Amino acid sequence: MAHPSLYPCFLGPYGENDVLFEQVLVELLRDHVYWRRNFHPEDPPAIPTGAAQQPDYQAFAARMRRELHALSASLKRSVPFYSPRYIGHMASDLLLPGLLAWMTTLPYNPNNVAGDAAPVTLDMEISVGLQLARMLGYADDERRADCAFGCLTSGGTAANYQALRLALALKCYAPALREALAELGEDLTAPGLSDGLRRCNDWTLGNLDTAGVIALQQAWGARLAAAPQGERARLAAALQAQRIETLGSVEYFRRHPALASPWVVVPVTAHYSWPKAMKLLGLGTAQLKRVPEQRMRMDADALDALLEQAAARRQPVLTVVGVLGTTEFGTLDPIDRIVAARDRLAGAGLGFGVHVDAAWGGYLATLFRAPDGSLLPHATVREDFRYFPTRPVYDAFAALARTDSVTVDPHKLGYLPYGAGAFVCRDHRAMALLAEDADYVFERGEAADYRDTFRALGRYTLEGSKSGAAAAAAYVAHRVLPLDREHFGRIPRETVQAAERFNDALADFAAALADIAVVRVPFEPDSNLVCVAINPRGNRSLRAMNQFVGRLHDALRIDAHQPLQTKVFFGSITTLRPDALGPADTARVLAELELDPATLSATPRDEAGEDDRVVILRHTLMNPFLHDAENGIDYPERYLAHLAGLVRSLLAAAPTQAVA
């Protein structure tokens, strides 16, 4: 059952906390009005007190009410994410402190790109970045030279763009600096380089690690600081003229062929934002190298082989991306093995960054953190669970602190409104490579400290405008529920425990349907997503199974043409593709489901229809109220009973169609 401490955290499936929500919201709305009235109380009201009695005023108010009531009526057809009957996609109820903070901030309308447009919420966003950094194991002390940095984005996609953009800037900085020094007739030394910069070749400079590039930045910064004011601009312009951000990728790589066509290495289950990012940056999807999987997790041995091949061929690698919670399956890649490969190959001269796409699983890191930010022992984390975390899962979370950057989505397991993604990098000094100036937005002058640096936040982000409401929501939510095991961790603890119970219950579900269907969990869950494959007993055709699962999904998905109440539960589907599973797992899954491998088409889906992949049901168990002990209701248990009824009714109504 949900811990009592979680009862006031959400509006609730039944709207149980409506009084608390309304009271606080009205208090804060009134407070906003008082703020307006007391800004300069000597100013008279611009809208006459009798305006409300004017015909035009009343007509406008009537139209507005009519349209808003129409909107409210239309929204009743929305997906009931708040309900424990919804176990489909990655959405649930919203945290009250975050929701209230978001709504409270909207009338103030801060734009979190510059301090003079958002003096309050921009500072909150900087704090949110540090809160998330602490959760991930990065340094969060602003006084440290290597303190982390984080900012909010519209979602995980934009955060992944930011990660790739930074990786490219890091890869290309040192060769550009060498060219500028050659033009200036100067040289530079930095820690990690035995010779002067001008004596190093492109391959060496393009394979420096993040710390090496930052050391060069610092050395160059010291050179600029020592130069007279007039000379400083000439030196800076010489470097800027050589950078990829000025030349563009085509011209830059023409001048530096040893670094051309850099790979970005991802698992085959990587989010579709990665090919988007490759196109956006002009790198091309041909350079997106996909690593095979084992049980829907990146095959670390295959990754090692690919990277060894790159080192032998002197093929540049920009970054390796690990996924901490795939959107389809919730599985976790071996982040520890990825980091180890980076460190090992750096000694062989192949340097690259490690980015973690933890859009889904990022907030699960709260289960691994003590209130002081330290990593908890495996045994301590295991105390609350039956299976979670396995040793590989624990090692993946423990390795986050050694990665270069991470994507996290507060609007997923952070339970905040859309869109609130986040990008966090381990060392804030790297962000200087992304700085972009706009005279009319950002103030000039030297940054005095960490926060002063990032108050011109728009210099570093993709967005030129961004609402401060998201920052306020995340900041307040994290203050009310700090990002550690004892506080925020209570929420994911409930959801992972629910997933464990659900996974166990599937054994009884499979046994109860054994006479009419083959039920399998194709791979063990790593988090709070559980997938289930169902094939009618005696069916050998993959297409027939997929059509059957499709009809089950029809009974479980939203139907905009019918009242919501006609649906008892809401679920979702995903697919297992042979290119993602790999030959061994594909053969295993087909055998476990008693399907004929010959019915698996090698033709792409758009040509073959429904027989080139395995369609399965997907369940996201992120609602903290799935087990209602107060009323003796276990919603996942009821869901399985409902699903069993659907299976039996579909097979009874059209048995030949189900196995055609």
C-alpha positions in Angstrom: 0.0 0.0 0.0 1.1 3.6 -0.5 3.0 5.0 2.5 0.8 7.5 4.4 3.4 10.1 3.8 2.4 10.0 0.1 -1.3 10.8 0.7 -0.9 14.6 0.5 1.5 14.4 -2.4 -1.0 14.1 -5.2 -4.5 15.4 -6.0 -5.4 11.7 -5.9 -7.3 9.3 -8.1 -10.6 10.4 -6.6 -9.6 14.0 -6.2 -9.3 13.3 -2.5 -7.1 16.4 -1.9 -9.3 18.9 -3.6 -9.7 21.0 -0.5 -6.0 21.3 0.0 -5.4 22.0 -3.7 -8.1 24.7 -3.9 -7.2 26.4 -0.6 -3.5 26.7 -1.5 -4.2 27.7 -5.1 -6.7 30.4 -4.1 -4.3 31.7 -1.4 -1.5 32.0 -4.0 -3.8 33.6 -6.6 -4.9 36.2 -4.1 -1.3 36.8 -3.1 -0.4 37.4 -6.8 -3.3 40.0 -7.0 -2.1 41.7 -3.8 1.4 41.8 -5.3 0.0 43.7 -8.4 -1.9 46.1 -6.2 1.0 46.9 -4.0 3.7 47.3 -6.6 2.9 51.0 -6.8 -0.3 51.5 -4.8 -0.4 55.1 -5.8 -1.2 54.1 -9.4 -5.0 54.1 -9.9 -6.8 51.1 -11.5 -6.5 51.2 -15.2 -9.7 49.2 -15.7 -12.7 51.2 -14.3 -14.5 49.7 -11.4 -17.7 49.9 -13.3 -16.3 48.0 -16.3 -18.0 44.8 -15.3 -21.4 46.3 -15.9 -20.7 47.4 -19.4 -22.4 45.3 -22.2 -19.2 44.7 -24.1 -17.5 43.5 -20.9 -20.3 41.1 -20.1 -20.5 39.8 -23.6 -16.7 39.1 -23.6 -17.0 37.4 -20.2 -19.9 35.3 -21.5 -17.9 34.2 -24.6 -14.9 33.4 -22.5 -16.9 31.3 -20.1 -18.7 29.5 -22.9 -15.4 28.6 -24.6 -13.7 27.6 -21.4 -16.6 25.4 -20.4 -16.5 23.8 -23.8 -12.8 23.2 -23.4 -13.4 21.7 -20.0 -16.1 19.4 -21.4 -13.8 18.4 -24.3 -10.9 17.6 -21.9 -13.1 15.0 -20.1 -12.2 12.8 -23.1 -8.5 13.0 -22.1 -6.6 10.0 -21.0 -7.1 9.5 -17.2 -3.4 9.3 -16.3 -4.2 9.9 -12.7 -6.2 6.7 -12.3 -4.7 3.4 -11.0 -6.7 1.9 -13.8 -4.2 3.5 -16.2 -1.1 1.4 -16.6 -0.3 2.3 -20.2 2.3 4.9 -21.2 4.8 6.8 -19.0 2.3 9.2 -17.4 0.6 9.4 -14.0 -0.8 11.8 -11.5 1.1 15.1 -10.9 2.8 16.0 -7.6 0.8 18.7 -5.9 3.8 20.9 -4.9 5.0 20.9 -8.5 1.6 21.4 -10.0 0.8 24.3 -7.6 4.2 25.9 -8.1 3.7 25.7 -11.9 0.2 27.2 -11.7 1.4 29.9 -9.2 4.2 31.0 -11.4 2.3 31.2 -14.7 0.7 34.7 -14.1 4.2 36.1 -13.4 5.3 34.8 -16.8 9.1 34.7 -16.3 11.3 33.9 -19.3 14.2 31.8 -18.0 16.9 32.8 -20.5 18.2 35.8 -18.7 18.3 37.2 -15.2 16.6 40.4 -16.0 13.6 38.5 -17.5 13.4 35.9 -14.6 15.3 37.1 -11.6 13.6 34.5 -9.3 12.9 31.4 -11.4 16.2 31.4 -13.2 18.0 31.1 -9.9 15.6 28.2 -9.1 16.5 26.5 -12.4 20.2 26.7 -11.5 19.3 25.1 -8.2 17.3 22.4 -9.9 20.3 21.5 -12.0 22.3 21.1 -8.9 19.5 19.0 -7.2 19.5 16.7 -10.1 23.3 16.6 -10.2 23.4 15.5 -6.6 20.8 12.8 -7.3 23.1 11.4 -10.1 26.3 11.5 -8.0 27.8 14.6 -9.7 29.5 17.3 -7.6 26.9 19.9 -6.6 29.0 22.3 -4.5 29.1 25.6 -6.4 32.5 26.4 -4.9 34.1 23.4 -6.6 35.9 24.1 -9.8 34.3 20.9 -11.3 30.8 21.5 -10.1 28.1 20.1 -12.3 25.6 22.1 -14.3 22.0 21.3 -15.2 19.2 23.1 -17.0 15.6 22.3 -17.9 14.5 21.6 -21.5 11.2 21.0 -23.2 11.8 17.3 -22.8 14.3 14.4 -23.2 14.6 15.0 -26.9 15.9 18.6 -26.5 18.2 17.4 -23.7 19.7 14.7 -26.0 20.3 17.4 -28.6 22.1 19.4 -26.1 24.3 16.5 -25.1 25.3 15.8 -28.7 25.9 19.5 -29.3 28.3 19.6 -26.3 30.1 16.4 -27.3 30.8 17.8 -30.8 32.0 21.1 -29.3 34.4 19.2 -27.0 35.7 17.0 -29.8 36.5 19.9 -32.1 37.8 22.5 -29.7 41.5 21.6 -29.4 42.3 21.2 -33.1 40.7 24.6 -33.7 42.8 26.1 -30.9 45.9 24.7 -32.4 45.1 26.3 -35.8 44.4 29.7 -34.1 47.7 29.5 -32.3 49.6 28.7 -35.5 48.0 31.7 -37.1 49.0 33.9 -34.2 52.5 32.5 -34.0 52.0 31.3 -30.5 51.9 28.0 -28.6 50.2 26.7 -25.4 50.9 24.0 -22.9 48.4 22.3 -20.6 48.2 19.4 -18.2 48.1 16.1 -20.1 50.0 17.3 -23.1 53.7 16.5 -23.1 54.4 18.9 -26.0 53.1 22.3 -26.9 49.7 22.3 -28.5 51.1 23.1 -32.0 53.2 19.9 -32.1 50.1 17.7 -31.5 48.2 16.3 -34.5 44.4 16.3 -35.0 44.0 12.7 -33.9 45.6 13.4 -30.5 43.8 16.6 -29.9 40.4 15.3 -31.1 40.6 12.4 -28.7 41.3 14.3 -25.5 38.9 13.6 -22.7 36.6 16.2 -21.2 39.1 17.0 -18.5 41.9 17.6 -21.1 39.7 19.9 -23.2 38.8 21.9 -20.0 42.5 22.2 -19.1 43.1 23.7 -22.5 40.2 26.1 -22.0 41.6 27.2 -18.7 45.1 27.7 -20.2 43.7 29.7 -23.1 41.5 31.7 -20.7 44.6 32.6 -18.7 46.4 33.7 -21.9 43.4 35.9 -22.7 43.3 37.4 -19.2 47.0 38.3 -19.4 46.6 40.1 -22.7 45.9 43.8 -23.0 42.2 44.6 -23.6 42.7 45.5 -27.3 44.8 42.4 -27.9 42.3 40.1 -26.2 39.7 40.7 -28.8 42.1 39.8 -31.6 43.1 36.5 -29.9 39.5 35.5 -29.2 38.6 36.2 -32.8 41.4 34.0 -34.1 40.1 31.0 -32.2 36.4 31.7 -33.1 37.3 31.8 -36.8 38.7 28.2 -36.6 35.9 26.6 -34.6 33.3 24.2 -36.0 30.6 26.5 -34.8 31.9 29.1 -37.3 33.1 27.0 -40.2 30.3 24.5 -40.2 30.9 20.8 -40.1 31.6 20.4 -43.9 34.5 22.9 -43.9 35.8 22.0 -40.4 36.1 18.3 -41.3 37.6 19.1 -44.7 40.4 20.9 -42.8 40.6 18.1 -40.2 40.0 14.9 -42.1 41.3 12.7 -39.2 38.2 13.7 -37.3 35.7 13.5 -40.1 32.5 11.4 -39.9 32.6 10.8 -36.2 30.5 7.9 -34.8 27.8 8.3 -32.2 27.3 4.9 -30.7 23.8 3.9 -29.3 22.0 0.7 -28.4 19.5 -0.5 -31.0 16.7 0.4 -28.6 17.8 4.1 -28.5 15.1 6.7 -28.6 14.2 8.2 -32.0 15.5 11.5 -30.9 19.1 10.3 -31.7 18.6 10.0 -35.5 16.8 13.4 -35.3 19.8 14.9 -33.5 22.3 13.4 -36.1 20.3 15.1 -38.9 19.9 18.3 -37.0 23.7 18.7 -36.4 24.5 17.6 -40.0 26.4 14.5 -38.8 24.2 12.1 -40.7 22.4 9.0 -39.6 25.0 6.8 -41.3 27.3 7.7 -38.5 24.8 6.5 -35.8 26.1 3.1 -34.9 23.7 0.8 -33.2 25.0 -1.8 -30.7 23.1 -5.2 -30.5 21.2 -6.1 -27.3 21.1 -9.0 -25.0 17.6 -9.3 -23.3 16.9 -5.7 -24.4 20.1 -4.3 -22.8 23.1 -3.1 -24.6 25.5 -6.0 -25.3 28.7 -4.7 -23.6 30.9 -7.3 -25.4 29.6 -6.1 -28.7 30.2 -2.5 -27.7 33.8 -3.4 -26.8 34.3 -5.1 -30.1 32.9 -2.0 -32.0 35.1 0.4 -30.1 38.2 -1.7 -30.6 37.5 -1.7 -34.3 37.2 2.1 -34.2 40.5 2.4 -32.4 42.3 0.1 -34.9 40.9 2.0 -37.8 41.4 5.4 -36.2 37.7 6.1 -36.6 36.7 9.0 -34.4 33.9 8.4 -31.9 32.0 11.4 -30.6 30.1 9.8 -27.7 28.6 6.5 -26.5 25.0 6.7 -25.3 23.7 4.3 -22.7 20.0 4.1 -21.9 18.8 4.0 -18.3 15.3 2.9 -18.8 14.1 2.3 -22.4 10.8 3.9 -23.2 9.5 0.6 -24.6 10.7 -1.8 -21.9 12.2 0.1 -19.0 15.4 -1.9 -19.3 18.8 -0.5 -18.2 22.0 -0.6 -20.2 25.3 -1.5 -18.4 26.5 2.0 -17.8 29.4 0.7 -15.7 30.7 -1.3 -18.7 30.4 1.7 -21.0 32.3 4.0 -18.6 35.0 1.3 -18.3 35.3 1.1 -22.1 35.8 4.8 -22.3 38.5 4.8 -19.6 40.3 1.8 -21.2 40.3 3.1 -24.7 41.4 6.5 -23.7 44.8 4.8 -23.0 44.7 3.5 -26.5 44.2 7.0 -27.9 40.5 6.8 -28.6 38.7 9.4 -26.7 34.9 9.9 -26.5 32.2 11.0 -24.1 29.6 8.9 -22.3 26.1 10.3 -22.2 23.2 8.5 -20.4 19.7 8.9 -21.7 17.9 8.5 -18.4 14.7 10.3 -19.4 12.8 7.5 -17.9 15.0 6.0 -15.2 16.7 9.0 -13.9 14.5 9.6 -10.8 15.0 6.0 -9.8 18.4 7.1 -8.7 16.7 8.6 -5.6 16.5 5.0 -4.3 20.3 4.8 -4.3 21.1 8.0 -2.6 21.3 8.8 1.2 20.2 12.3 2.3 23.8 13.5 2.3 24.1 12.5 -1.4 26.3 9.5 -0.9 25.7 6.2 -2.7 23.9 3.6 -0.6 25.3 0.0 -0.4 23.6 -2.5 -2.6 22.3 -4.4 0.4 20.6 -1.3 1.8 18.8 -0.5 -1.5 17.7 -4.2 -1.7 16.0 -4.0 1.8 12.7 -2.7 0.4 12.4 -5.1 -2.6 12.2 -8.8 -3.6 14.4 -8.5 -6.7 15.3 -4.9 -7.3 18.0 -3.9 -7.9 19.9 -6.8 -9.4 23.7 -6.4 -9.2 23.9 -5.2 -12.8 21.2 -2.6 -12.2 22.9 -1.4 -9.1 26.3 -1.1 -10.9 24.6 0.9 -13.7 23.2 3.4 -11.2 26.5 3.6 -9.3 28.4 4.4 -12.5 26.3 7.5 -13.3 28.7 9.6 -11.3 31.5 8.8 -13.8 29.5 9.7 -16.9 29.9 13.0 -18.8 26.3 14.0 -19.1 22.8 12.7 -18.4 19.2 13.4 -19.7 16.5 13.2 -17.1 12.8 13.9 -17.5 11.1 15.5 -14.5 7.8 15.1 -16.4 8.1 11.4 -16.3 9.2 9.8 -13.0 9.5 13.3 -11.5 5.7 13.6 -11.7 5.7 17.1 -13.1 3.6 18.6 -15.9 4.8 18.5 -19.5 7.2 19.7 -20.7 10.0 19.5 -18.2 13.1 17.6 -19.4 16.6 18.2 -18.1 20.2 18.1 -19.3 22.9 17.7 -16.7 26.7 17.7 -17.4 29.3 16.6 -14.9 31.6 19.7 -15.2 30.0 23.1 -15.7 33.2 24.5 -17.3 32.5 22.5 -20.5 29.4 24.6 -21.1 31.5 27.6 -22.0 32.0 25.9 -25.4 28.3 26.4 -26.1 28.0 30.1 -25.1 26.2 32.3 -27.6 25.8 36.1 -27.0 22.9 38.4 -27.9 23.6 42.0 -27.0 20.0 42.8 -26.3 19.4 39.9 -23.9 22.6 39.3 -22.0 24.6 41.6 -19.8 28.3 42.1 -20.6 31.0 41.7 -18.1 32.9 39.0 -16.3 31.0 36.4 -14.3 31.8 36.7 -10.6 30.8 33.2 -9.6 29.0 30.0 -10.6 25.5 31.5 -10.5 26.5 34.7 -12.1 27.9 32.7 -15.0 24.6 30.9 -15.7 22.2 33.8 -15.1 22.6 34.4 -18.8 21.2 30.9 -19.2 20.0 31.4 -22.8 23.6 31.7 -23.9 24.0 27.9 -23.3 20.6 26.4 -24.1 18.8 25.5 -27.3 15.7 27.5 -26.3 15.6 31.2 -26.8 12.5 31.4 -24.6 11.5 29.1 -21.8 8.9 29.4 -19.1 10.1 29.8 -15.5 7.1 27.8 -14.4 8.8 24.5 -15.0 11.8 25.6 -13.0 9.6 26.7 -10.1 7.7 23.4 -10.2 10.8 21.3 -10.1 12.5 23.4 -7.5 9.5 23.4 -5.1 8.8 19.6 -5.7 12.5 18.8 -4.9 12.5 21.0 -1.8 9.3 19.4 -0.5 10.6 15.9 -1.4 14.4 16.0 -1.5 15.9 13.6 -4.1 17.0 10.8 -1.8 15.8 7.4 -0.6 14.1 8.7 2.5 12.0 11.4 0.8 11.3 11.4 -3.0 12.4 7.7 -3.1 9.2 6.7 -1.4 7.4 7.2 -4.6 9.5 5.0 -6.9 9.7 2.5 -4.1 5.9 2.0 -4.3 6.0 1.7 -8.1 8.9 -0.8 -8.2 7.2 -2.9 -5.5 4.0 -2.8 -7.6 6.0 -4.0 -10.6 7.5 -6.8 -8.6 4.1 -8.0 -7.4 2.7 -7.7 -10.9 5.5 -9.7 -12.4 5.0 -12.4 -9.8 1.2 -12.4 -10.4 1.9 -13.1 -14.1 2.9 -16.7 -13.2 -0.6 -17.4 -11.9 -2.1 -15.5 -14.8 -0.2 -17.7 -17.3 -1.2 -20.9 -15.4 -4.9 -19.9 -15.4 -4.8 -19.4 -19.2 -2.6 -22.3 -20.0 -5.4 -24.2 -21.6 -6.1 -21.5 -24.2 -3.0 -19.2 -24.4 0.8 -19.1 -24.0 1.8 -16.3 -21.8 5.4 -15.2 -21.4 7.4 -12.3 -19.9 10.0 -12.0 -22.7 12.7 -10.5 -20.4 12.9 -9.7 -16.7 12.0 -6.1 -15.8 14.7 -3.7 -14.6 12.3 -1.0 -13.3 8.6 -0.4 -13.2 7.7 -1.4 -16.7 6.6 -5.0 -17.4 5.9 -6.4 -20.8 3.8 -9.5 -21.5 3.5 -11.6 -24.7 0.3 -13.6 -25.3 -0.2 -16.2 -28.1 -3.4 -18.3 -28.5 -2.7 -21.9 -27.7 -1.9 -23.9 -30.9 -1.2 -20.8 -33.0 2.1 -21.0 -34.9 1.7 -17.8 -37.0 3.3 -14.6 -35.8 0.9 -12.5 -37.8 -2.1 -14.2 -36.2 -0.6 -13.6 -32.7 0.1 -9.9 -33.5 -3.5 -9.5 -34.7 -4.8 -11.1 -31.6 -2.7 -8.8 -29.3 -3.9 -5.9 -31.4 -7.5 -6.8 -30.6 -6.6 -7.0 -26.9 -5.0 -3.5 -27.2 -8.2 -2.2 -28.9 -10.0 -3.1 -25.7 -7.4 -1.4 -23.6 -6.6 1.9 -25.4 -8.3 5.3 -25.5 -11.1 5.6 -28.0 -12.0 9.3 -28.7 -15.4 8.2 -30.0 -16.6 6.5 -26.8 -17.0 7.6 -23.2 -14.0 6.9 -21.0 -16.1 4.8 -18.7 -16.5 2.1 -21.3 -12.9 1.2 -20.7 -12.2 -0.8 -17.6 -8.4 -0.4 -17.8 -5.9 1.3 -20.1 -2.8 -0.4 -21.4 -0.3 0.0 -24.2 1.7 -2.1 -26.6 5.2 -2.2 -28.0 7.1 -4.5 -30.3 10.1 -6.8 -30.2 12.1 -6.4 -33.4 14.7 -9.0 -34.5 17.3 -6.3 -35.1 16.8 -5.2 -31.4 16.5 -8.7 -29.9 19.4 -10.3 -31.9 19.3 -13.8 -33.4 19.6 -15.7 -30.1 16.9 -13.8 -28.2 14.7 -13.8 -31.3 14.9 -17.5 -31.5 14.3 -17.8 -27.7 11.2 -15.6 -27.7 9.6 -17.3 -30.7 10.3 -20.8 -29.2 8.8 -19.7 -25.8 5.7 -18.5 -27.6 5.5 -21.7 -29.7 5.7 -19.7 -32.9 7.1 -21.0 -36.2 10.3 -19.0 -37.0 9.4 -19.3 -40.7 6.4 -17.0 -40.1 8.8 -14.2 -39.1 9.2 -12.0 -42.2 12.5 -10.4 -43.1 10.7 -7.7 -45.0 10.4 -4.2 -43.3 7.1 -3.5 -41.6 5.7 -1.1 -44.1 5.9 -3.8 -46.7 5.1 -6.9 -44.8 2.3 -5.7 -42.5 2.3 -7.5 -39.2 4.8 -10.3 -39.3 8.3 -8.7 -39.0 8.2 -8.2 -35.2 6.5 -9.5 -32.1 3.7 -7.3 -30.7 3.4 -7.4 -26.9 1.5 -5.7 -24.1 3.4 -3.0 -22.2 2.5 -1.9 -18.7 3.9 1.2 -16.9 3.3 0.8 -13.2 4.2 4.3 -12.0 1.0 5.2 -10.1 1.8 5.2 -6.4 -1.8 4.2 -5.6 -2.0 0.9 -7.5 -2.5 -1.0 -4.2 -5.4 0.5 -2.2 -5.1 -1.3 1.2 -7.7 1.1 2.7 -10.4 -0.5 0.5 -8.8 -3.8 -0.2 -8.2 -3.2 -3.9 -5.2 -4.3 -5.9 -5.6 -2.7 -9.3 -2.9 -4.7 -11.1 -4.6 -7.9 -9.8 -8.0 -6.6 -11.1 -6.3 -5.7 -14.4 -5.0 -9.3 -14.8 -8.5 -10.6 -14.1 -9.9 -8.2 -16.7 -7.2 -9.2 -19.2 -7.9 -12.9 -18.7 -11.6 -12.2 -19.4 -10.7 -10.4 -22.6 -8.4 -13.2 -23.7 -11.1 -15.8 -23.1 -13.9 -13.8 -24.7 -11.9 -13.0 -27.8 -10.9 -16.6 -28.3 -14.4 -17.8 -27.6 -15.9 -15.3 -30.1 -13.5 -16.0 -32.9 -11.2 -18.9 -32.2 -10.4 -19.6 -35.9 -9.7 -15.9 -36.5 -7.4 -15.8 -33.6 -5.1 -18.5 -35.0 -5.6 -17.9 -38.7 
